[in-house]
């Protein structure tokens, strides 16, 4: 929608131009071995038995649902998505998030994938995009014109997940 200027006239809206574009998977993915799932179910069963004795059956249903979700996310390869950085914001799969709804950005690695992470104002609070390692400097240059490059320290939950992931078998 056109913006109203001080004198009561409308300013012409800016035409969207694509600054960078690439295709990549929609999320980091790593195929797991059968042994991994056997060990994971064994640990979850022991933990589930303790939780069952303390709380009853409902937490067990939640654990089963989470294990199923993890299994599905680990076995079904994610689809390819078109990522675009434009002068008006970031497009992921055709849906644009304007620069005004974003804060800082930084780069991360997860499951062998290089990620561009952008802090957003809405839920879930982050936008993560898989990038090629060679594109990192070019992306940093383009996004730095609109956002601040600042590595955010990991939250308590992220530290716990990182610690647990290091202890689970590959």
C-alpha positions as a Markdown table, in Angstrom:
| # | Residue | x | y | z |
|---|---|---|---|---|
| 1 | Unk | 0.0 | 0.0 | 0.0 |
| 2 | Unk | 1.4 | 3.5 | -0.8 |
| 3 | Unk | 2.8 | 5.5 | 2.1 |
| 4 | Unk | 1.3 | 8.9 | 3.0 |
| 5 | Unk | 4.0 | 11.6 | 3.0 |
| 6 | Unk | 4.0 | 14.8 | 5.1 |
| 7 | Unk | 2.2 | 16.9 | 2.5 |
| 8 | Unk | -0.7 | 14.5 | 2.1 |
| 9 | Unk | 0.6 | 13.0 | -1.2 |
| 10 | Unk | 1.3 | 9.4 | -1.7 |
| 11 | Unk | 4.9 | 8.1 | -2.2 |
| 12 | Unk | 5.2 | 5.5 | -5.0 |
| 13 | Unk | 5.7 | 2.0 | -3.6 |
| 14 | Unk | 9.2 | 0.5 | -4.2 |
| 15 | Unk | 9.4 | -2.2 | -6.9 |
| 16 | Unk | 10.7 | -5.5 | -5.5 |
| 17 | Unk | 14.0 | -6.6 | -7.0 |
| 18 | Unk | 15.7 | -9.9 | -6.3 |
| 19 | Unk | 19.2 | -9.5 | -4.9 |
| 20 | Unk | 20.1 | -13.1 | -4.3 |
| 21 | Unk | 18.3 | -16.4 | -5.1 |
| 22 | Unk | 19.1 | -20.1 | -4.5 |
| 23 | Unk | 17.4 | -23.5 | -4.1 |
| 24 | Unk | 18.1 | -25.7 | -1.1 |
| 25 | Unk | 16.4 | -28.2 | 1.2 |
| 26 | Unk | 13.8 | -26.8 | 3.5 |
| 27 | Unk | 15.5 | -28.0 | 6.7 |
| 28 | Unk | 18.8 | -29.7 | 7.7 |
| 29 | Unk | 18.6 | -33.5 | 7.2 |
| 30 | Unk | 20.8 | -36.4 | 8.3 |
| 31 | Unk | 19.8 | -40.0 | 7.6 |
| 32 | Unk | 20.2 | -42.2 | 10.8 |
| 33 | Unk | 21.2 | -45.8 | 11.1 |
| 34 | Unk | 19.0 | -48.6 | 12.5 |
| 35 | Unk | 21.3 | -48.9 | 15.6 |
| 36 | Unk | 20.6 | -45.2 | 16.3 |
| 37 | Unk | 16.8 | -45.8 | 16.5 |
| 38 | Unk | 17.3 | -49.0 | 18.6 |
| 39 | Unk | 19.4 | -47.1 | 21.2 |
| 40 | Unk | 17.0 | -44.1 | 21.1 |
| 41 | Unk | 14.0 | -46.3 | 21.8 |
| 42 | Unk | 15.8 | -48.2 | 24.6 |
| 43 | Unk | 16.7 | -44.9 | 26.4 |
| 44 | Unk | 13.2 | -43.5 | 25.8 |
| 45 | Unk | 11.7 | -46.8 | 27.2 |
| 46 | Unk | 13.8 | -46.6 | 30.4 |
| 47 | Unk | 12.9 | -42.9 | 30.8 |
| 48 | Unk | 9.3 | -43.7 | 30.0 |
| 49 | Unk | 9.1 | -46.3 | 32.7 |
| 50 | Unk | 10.4 | -43.9 | 35.4 |
| 51 | Unk | 8.0 | -41.2 | 34.2 |
| 52 | Unk | 5.1 | -43.7 | 34.2 |
| 53 | Unk | 5.8 | -44.7 | 37.8 |
| 54 | Unk | 5.9 | -41.0 | 38.8 |
| 55 | Unk | 3.2 | -39.4 | 36.7 |
| 56 | Unk | 1.1 | -42.1 | 35.0 |
| 57 | Unk | 0.2 | -42.7 | 31.3 |
| 58 | Unk | -0.3 | -39.2 | 29.8 |
| 59 | Unk | 3.4 | -38.2 | 29.7 |
| 60 | Unk | 4.1 | -41.6 | 28.0 |
| 61 | Unk | 1.7 | -40.7 | 25.2 |
| 62 | Unk | 3.5 | -37.4 | 24.7 |
| 63 | Unk | 6.9 | -39.2 | 24.5 |
| 64 | Unk | 5.6 | -41.7 | 22.0 |
| 65 | Unk | 4.2 | -38.8 | 19.8 |
| 66 | Unk | 7.6 | -37.0 | 20.0 |
| 67 | Unk | 9.5 | -40.1 | 19.1 |
| 68 | Unk | 7.3 | -40.7 | 16.1 |
| 69 | Unk | 7.7 | -37.1 | 15.0 |
| 70 | Unk | 11.5 | -37.4 | 15.3 |
| 71 | Unk | 11.4 | -40.7 | 13.4 |
| 72 | Unk | 9.4 | -39.2 | 10.5 |
| 73 | Unk | 11.6 | -36.0 | 10.4 |
| 74 | Unk | 14.7 | -38.2 | 10.3 |
| 75 | Unk | 13.6 | -40.6 | 7.6 |
| 76 | Unk | 11.7 | -38.5 | 5.1 |
| 77 | Unk | 14.0 | -36.2 | 3.1 |
| 78 | Unk | 12.8 | -32.5 | 3.0 |
| 79 | Unk | 11.7 | -30.9 | -0.2 |
| 80 | Unk | 13.6 | -28.3 | -2.1 |
| 81 | Unk | 12.6 | -24.6 | -1.5 |
| 82 | Unk | 13.4 | -21.4 | -3.4 |
| 83 | Unk | 15.1 | -18.8 | -1.2 |
| 84 | Unk | 15.2 | -15.2 | -2.3 |
| 85 | Unk | 16.7 | -12.1 | -0.7 |
| 86 | Unk | 15.1 | -9.0 | -2.1 |
| 87 | Unk | 15.2 | -5.3 | -1.4 |
| 88 | Unk | 12.0 | -5.6 | 0.6 |
| 89 | Unk | 12.7 | -8.7 | 2.6 |
| 90 | Unk | 13.4 | -12.4 | 2.5 |
| 91 | Unk | 11.2 | -14.9 | 0.6 |
| 92 | Unk | 11.1 | -18.5 | 1.5 |
| 93 | Unk | 8.9 | -20.6 | -0.8 |
| 94 | Unk | 7.2 | -17.5 | -2.2 |
| 95 | Unk | 6.2 | -16.1 | 1.2 |
| 96 | Unk | 7.9 | -12.8 | 2.0 |
| 97 | Unk | 9.0 | -11.5 | 5.4 |
| 98 | Unk | 9.7 | -7.8 | 5.4 |
| 99 | Unk | 12.9 | -6.4 | 6.8 |
| 100 | Unk | 10.9 | -4.5 | 9.4 |
| 101 | Unk | 9.9 | -7.8 | 11.1 |
| 102 | Unk | 13.5 | -9.0 | 11.4 |
| 103 | Unk | 16.3 | -8.2 | 13.8 |
| 104 | Unk | 19.8 | -9.7 | 13.8 |
| 105 | Unk | 21.3 | -12.4 | 11.6 |
| 106 | Unk | 24.1 | -14.9 | 11.9 |
| 107 | Unk | 25.4 | -18.1 | 10.5 |
| 108 | Unk | 25.3 | -21.6 | 12.1 |
| 109 | Unk | 26.0 | -25.2 | 11.3 |
| 110 | Unk | 23.6 | -28.0 | 12.0 |
| 111 | Unk | 23.6 | -31.7 | 10.9 |
| 112 | Unk | 26.4 | -30.8 | 8.4 |
| 113 | Unk | 24.4 | -28.0 | 6.8 |
| 114 | Unk | 25.4 | -24.3 | 6.7 |
| 115 | Unk | 22.5 | -22.1 | 7.9 |
| 116 | Unk | 21.7 | -18.4 | 7.6 |
| 117 | Unk | 19.7 | -17.6 | 10.8 |
| 118 | Unk | 17.6 | -14.4 | 11.0 |
| 119 | Unk | 15.9 | -13.3 | 14.1 |
| 120 | Unk | 12.2 | -12.5 | 13.5 |
| 121 | Unk | 9.5 | -10.7 | 15.6 |
| 122 | Unk | 6.9 | -13.5 | 15.4 |
| 123 | Unk | 6.7 | -17.1 | 16.4 |
| 124 | Unk | 9.0 | -19.1 | 16.3 |
| 125 | Unk | 11.4 | -16.2 | 16.5 |
| 126 | Unk | 13.9 | -17.4 | 13.9 |
| 127 | Unk | 14.1 | -18.0 | 10.2 |
| 128 | Unk | 16.7 | -20.6 | 9.2 |
| 129 | Unk | 17.8 | -21.1 | 5.6 |
| 130 | Unk | 20.2 | -23.6 | 4.3 |
| 131 | Unk | 23.0 | -22.0 | 2.3 |
| 132 | Unk | 26.0 | -23.1 | 0.3 |
| 133 | Unk | 29.3 | -22.3 | 2.1 |
| 134 | Unk | 30.6 | -20.4 | -0.9 |
| 135 | Unk | 27.6 | -18.0 | -0.7 |
| 136 | Unk | 28.3 | -17.0 | 2.9 |
| 137 | Unk | 30.2 | -13.8 | 2.2 |
| 138 | Unk | 27.9 | -12.6 | -0.5 |
| 139 | Unk | 24.8 | -13.2 | 1.7 |
| 140 | Unk | 26.5 | -11.4 | 4.6 |
| 141 | Unk | 27.2 | -8.4 | 2.4 |
| 142 | Unk | 23.6 | -8.2 | 1.0 |
| 143 | Unk | 21.8 | -8.8 | 4.3 |
| 144 | Unk | 24.1 | -6.4 | 6.3 |
| 145 | Unk | 22.6 | -3.5 | 4.3 |
| 146 | Unk | 19.3 | -4.2 | 6.1 |
| 147 | Unk | 20.1 | -6.1 | 9.4 |
| 148 | Unk | 22.8 | -6.2 | 12.0 |
| 149 | Unk | 25.3 | -9.2 | 11.9 |
| 150 | Unk | 25.5 | -10.4 | 15.5 |
| 151 | Unk | 25.9 | -14.0 | 16.8 |
| 152 | Unk | 23.3 | -14.7 | 19.4 |
| 153 | Unk | 24.4 | -16.8 | 22.3 |
| 154 | Unk | 22.6 | -20.1 | 22.6 |
| 155 | Unk | 19.6 | -20.3 | 25.0 |
| 156 | Unk | 19.4 | -22.8 | 27.8 |
| 157 | Unk | 17.2 | -25.1 | 25.8 |
| 158 | Unk | 19.6 | -25.0 | 22.9 |
| 159 | Unk | 22.5 | -25.9 | 25.3 |
| 160 | Unk | 20.6 | -28.9 | 26.6 |
| 161 | Unk | 19.7 | -30.1 | 23.1 |
| 162 | Unk | 23.3 | -29.7 | 22.0 |
| 163 | Unk | 24.5 | -31.6 | 25.0 |
| 164 | Unk | 22.0 | -34.5 | 24.4 |
| 165 | Unk | 22.8 | -34.7 | 20.7 |
| 166 | Unk | 26.5 | -35.1 | 21.5 |
| 167 | Unk | 25.7 | -38.1 | 23.8 |
| 168 | Unk | 23.4 | -39.9 | 21.4 |
| 169 | Unk | 25.0 | -42.4 | 19.0 |
| 170 | Unk | 25.3 | -41.4 | 15.3 |
